[in-house]
Amino acid sequence: MTTSRQALVRSAARNNAEWCAAMCRAHGVTGEFGADAWAAPVRTPLYYPDAVTLGPDADPDALTTRIDTASPGASVKDSFADLDLTEAGFRVLFEAQWIYRPAAAATAAPDLEWAVVGDPDTLRAWALAWDGGAGNADLFRPGLLTEPETFVILGRSAGDTEGSVAAGAVASRSEHVVGVSNVFGRDGGPDTAWSLALHAVARLFPTLPVVGYEQGDELTVTLRHGFEPIGPLRVWTYSGQHGSRD
């Protein structure tokens, strides 16, 4: 990985860790930023890692001792895909690519009208649309609305200010970039959802590059929308079976 790409991945990883920290605070969980990683000492909300590395060559032993492996489901986001946590009892859950899109003028307006969610009732409607009936809408709690760098973006059909949520995303601003995650489209599919998200982000943060991470078909969609892959990441999950050190 070149120095410039590594710097981009560092920015993307830091941004992602700050978003994970915000989500954890909404659930009453406080993590801590260290030189090599952000980590939470107790189990984090569903889908969110217990640690995120912030630079290459993090110390695996020091990292895993900072998280709760006694509770099921502990995980580590290996932002540079350079750790081997098998001896600590982890296995690879999935691999993905960090993505980057330069700052640009506002994209063409999508067919949907967008707004930033500002009250608990609207956040609940957004979360139910994001969840699609899976039963995990409670993940998005009202505490997120007090996070100054978190922006929950909602899309509705033009003129339908009271209607159903058609698409959405979360934008999380950090010092050098804005991260986009949780992109979903109930109507129009992923391309409509990404058009909405990028249009809103360009209006909200016109000078900031956009980062995130994706895999599979979702990665392909982001490439159509001007992103480029900048480096791999892995998410490890605790299996409870430590490897041999012989």
NUNU-265089 format. One record per residue (C-alpha): z, y, x; residue in one letter. Coordinates in pm, whole numbers, plus 32768, in hexadecimal, padded with zeros to 4 digits. Example, Ala and Ser with C-alpha at 12.3 -4.5 7.8 and 13.67 -1.06 7.14 Angstrom:
<marpas>
830C7E3E84CEa/82CA7F968557s/
</marpas>
This chain:
<marpas>
800080008000m/7FA181548091t/80A7826480C3t/801783367FA8s/801782117EB5r/817781B27F18q/81E283177ECCa/814482FC7D73l/81F481B27D32v/833D824E7D9Fr/830983657CA2s/82AC826D7B90a/83D6818D7BDEa/84C982B27BE0r/843B832E7A97n/845D81D679FBn/85C181B37A78a/861A830579E1e/858A82967892w/864C814E78A4c/8787821778F2a/874B82F477C0a/871D81C576DEm/885C812D776Bc/8923826B772Er/88B6826075C0a/895C810975B5h/8A9681777669g/8A3680D877B5v/8A4D81AA78F1t/898081477A20g/898A81D57B7Ee/8878824A7C69f/889381D87DD0g/87B382067EFDa/86E880CD7EB5d/8715808D7D40a/87A080F47BF1w/88887FEC7B5Fa/89707FBB7A36a/8AB37EF57A60p/8AA97E6678FEv/898C7DD17836r/88827EC577CCt/87CC7EDE767Ap/86C17DE27618l/857F7DFF76E6y/86247EE577E7y/86737E76794Cp/87CC7E7379E4d/873C7F037B27a/86017FB77B99v/85AE7FCF7D0Bt/854E812B7D82l/84BA80D67ED4g/84317FAC7F94p/85097EAB8047d/86417ECB7F71a/875D7DE57FD8d/87587CC37EDDp/88C47C667F0Ed/89417DCA7EE7a/88627DFC7DB8l/88C97CC87CF6t/8A3B7D047D2Ft/8A197E527C76r/89B37DAF7B2Bi/8A527CC27A2Fd/89C47B667A5Et/8ADD7AC67997a/8A3A7B31784Fs/88EE7A9377E6p/87A97B4D7824g/87EF7C1C795Ba/86B17CA279FBs/86357D6D7B24v/84FC7E447B30k/84717E0D7C8Ed/83A47F4B7CA1s/82EB7EF17DE0f/82C57D7B7D9Ca/835D7D387EF2d/84A37C847EA1l/84F07B127E93d/86157AE27DA8l/85F1796A7D7Bt/871A79187E5Be/87ED7A017D87a/879679387C52g/86777A097BC6f/851479AC7B5Er/83E57A8B7B23v/83CD7AEC79B3l/82847BAA79CEf/81AC7C787AB8e/80FD7DC07A6Aa/80577EEF7B07q/80D8804F7B2Aw/7FD4813F7AA2i/7F8782AC7AF1y/7EB883BA7A4Ar/7E8E85147AE7p/7EFD86467A28a/7DE086BB794Ca/7D8C87AB7838a/7DE3873976DAa/7D0E8616766Et/7C3A86227535a/7D11863673FFa/7D4284DE7365p/7D13849471F4d/7E8D84A171CEl/7F7485CD71C9e/809585B572BDw/81F5863C72D8a/832D860473A7v/8439854F72E1v/8565863372ACg/8652858F71B4d/86F384387180p/863A83E6703Dd/84E5842070DBt/8550835D720Fl/85AD823B712Cr/845782457085a/83B4824E71DDw/848781297257a/843380567126l/82C080937160a/82E4804372D4w/83A07F047281d/82A87E807183g/83AB7DAE70CFg/84327CF57201a/85977D6271BBg/85D07E3872F1n/85AA7F987265a/871A7FE172AFd/86BC7FF27420l/865D816073EFf/87A2821373A2r/87DD83817345p/887983C27499g/871983C87527l/86DE850E746Dl/87E385BA7549t/87348552768Ce/868586907709p/857585D777C9e/852184D676B9t/8415852175B6f/83CD842A749Fv/8268846D742Ai/81FE842072C8l/80A184147231g/8047842B70C1r/7F03844D7005s/7E8A85B56FF5a/7F4086796EEBg/8032855C6EA1d/817A85F36F1At/824F850C6E43e/818383CE6E5Dg/81A682976F2Es/81A7829970A9v/804E82317123a/80878238729Ba/818282A2739Eg/81FB82A67505a/831A831A75DFv/82E7841F76EFa/83F2844377FBs/83DD856B78E6r/845B85637A4Bs/8432864D7B71e/82CF85F67BD6h/823985247ABCv/825584D1794Cv/8273836478E8g/81D982D477ADv/826181967711s/828C80E675C4n/812C81417557v/80D380A67408f/7FCE80D072FAg/7FFC80577196r/7EA780E47138d/7D7B80F4721Dg/7DFB800C732Cg/7E6280557493p/7D46814674E2d/7DAF822D73C8t/7F1982127437a/7EC9826A75A1w/7DEA838A7533s/7F0C8414746Bl/800883E37584a/7F3084837692l/7ECC85A775B4h/803A85EF7567a/80A985C876D1v/7F9686B0774Fa/800987B97658r/8179878C76ABl/815987677826f/800487EC7893p/805687F17A08t/80F386997A2Cl/804085537A84p/8080842F7999v/811082E17A09v/817F819A796Fg/814480287996y/80757F2B78D5e/7FE77DCC78EDq/7ED27D00784Dg/7E0D7D99772Fd/7EEA7ECE7724e/7E977F147891l/7D267EFF783Dt/7D567FFE7727v/7E0280F6780Ft/7CE680DF790Al/7BFA814D77F5r/7CD4827E77C8h/7CC582FA792Eg/7DE1823E79D7f/7DC781817B1De/7EA780687B9Cp/7F7680D57CC6i/804C7FA77D1Ag/80ED7E687C99p/82477E347C0Dl/830D7D027BA3r/84247CD17AACv/851C7BC27B08w/860A7B1F7A11t/87477A657A66y/872A78EE7A35s/888C789C7AA3g/881A77A07BA7q/884678107D0Ch/875277957E0Fg/87AE76D97F48s/87F0779E8087r/87C1766D8166d/
</marpas>
